Amino acid sequence: MIEIYLNFLKNYPLISSAIQVAILGMFGELLAARIRLGKWYFFGKRQFITKVLIWGFLGITFKYAFAGFFGFVDALIHKGFWFASAENNLLLKAFSVSLFTNLIFGPVMMLFHRWTDNIIEDKEMNWKSLQKAWLTLLWFWIPAHTITFSLPSHLQVSLAAIWAVALGIILGFFARSK
């Protein structure tokens, strides 16, 4: 069974990224709401389907961004703009890719995701909440993606989607304690 899953990830990287992030992203969102509210909260059918589609689209953007930022870091190294030692040091390379991915792609992706959520839920933008979300890039996503980018490329979106569920749980508990 695991072999089928791994082959699916390798042979259909965009579709598998969309499916994994759609399922786990939506699950994480529902779980965070459950923890925060103390009960399960489900969106209307149209909202739910739209959110799942947005999560799936984000999964595809993750696959492109992850590949692109590996190339970005390689280009920086070869131009002499980044640590040459990062080329052959797995942990330093993974940290470098994580750093640039989360500082350049992360804020834009979060803004887009928040904007689409607000449209779907017919809410105003909560800029203070978005600023708090951006801080997760520093304390959660950079370290988490350092681990993620240490893995083979076909497993990276899988772990990123699992990290999203973990962050949903963490943030759900923070929101509940307030």
WORA-V670213 format. One line per field, one symbol per residue. ss: DSSP state (H for helix, E for strand, - for the rest). psi: psi as a letter, one per 20 degrees, with the letter a starting at -180 (. if undefined). burial: + if it has 9 or more other C-alpha atoms within 8 Angstrom, else -. Layout:
# WORA-V670213
ss->???
psi->???
burial->???
This chain:
# WORA-V670213
ss->-HHHHHHHHHH-HHHHHHHHHHHHHHHHHHHHHHHHH-------HHHHHHHHHHHHHHHHHHHHHHHHHHHHHHHHHHH----HHHH--HHHHHHHHHHHHHHHHHHHHHHHHHHHHHHHH-----HHHHHHHHHHHHHHHHHHHHHH----HHHHHHHHHHHHHHHHHHHHHHHHH-
psi->ghhgghhggghmhgghgggghgghghgggggghgggijrppqrrggggggggggggghgghgggggghhghgggggghijirohiihjogghggggggghghhghghgggggggggghggjlrqpnhghhhhghhhhgighgggigggjirqhiighghhhghhgghggghghghhh.
burial->-----+-++---++-++++++++++++++++++++++--+------++-+++++++++++-++-+++-++--++-++----+---++--++++++++++++++-+++-+++-++++++-+---------+--++-+++-+++++++++++---++++++++++++++++++++--+--
